[in-house]
């Protein structure tokens, strides 16, 4: 049901009183909240509430209660749908299967199996392929193939599964580099997907920084699951970063990328490589201008997803 101007807490209370086993608030107007601050849970301008009820709940009585207690002549837009029982712990994997990025790198949810080798099956843009087209069919006894790097991922509450265009662009950038023995800083690490991918592709050491405690926790859990925790230092604030790195990847948003341009580049070695994303195409020039004193940029790479065009900016730091 769309909330319109209704108070979310009041609607939630009525849903729960009628036995809702779960409640979900989602964006009803395609106006995403891209990056709330740590501990913040802002709602969308147009918010939709979804409740899951057992079959014996009297939904007619629920409708009447909502109208009476909220003072409504009629309910806002709403829909009732029968839902078959499923293995819900596994259901989310239908939309997040193994994905390939570039030539060597696979991202796979924990507990998911790759498509059988040599099937030639193509993904839909999420499953069985990196965004947004790649065949399976790797050879060898390993189901993902020989000579590939596999990151097993459970994002938890943090951003970063590989399905978003910005994450995909950064993963493809990493896959295209020779990373043996290098160090990397992941500035705004989210789930840790980029950090762990870099280590699986050959980096010797990584620092992952995020101001969101949930992101730091997700990064640690994913690092342990991938056997690379001993190579990662996880930080909760930018002022804890020490030293310089061969590579920096920052997949955050244009605003903080511009704001912290000097701080970010100060931790990049001379001739070190930088990749920035989380940037809409119309923001690319502003971000590049902020880094121009230090970075020689390659041509931007753009990718469309869900009506928005995102960009990746990559380049090399000039020698001091």
Buried (B, 14 or more C-beta within 10 A) or exposed (E): BBBEEBEEEEBBEBBEEBBBEEBEBEBBEEEEEEBEEEEEEEEBEBBBBBBEBEEEBEEEEBBEBBEEEBEEEEBBEEEEEEEEEEEEEEEEBEEBBBBBBBEBBBBBBEEBEBBEBEEEEBBEBBBBBBBBEBBBBBEEEEBBBEEBBBBBBBBBEBBBBBBBBBBBBBBBBBBBBEBEEBBBBBBBBBBBBBBBBBBBBBBBBBBBBBBBEBBBBBBBBBBEBBEBBEBBBBBEEBEEBEEBBBBBBBBBBBBBBBEBBEEBBEBBBEEBBBBBBBBBBEBBEEBBEBBEEBBEBBEBBBBEBEEEEBBBBBBBBEEE
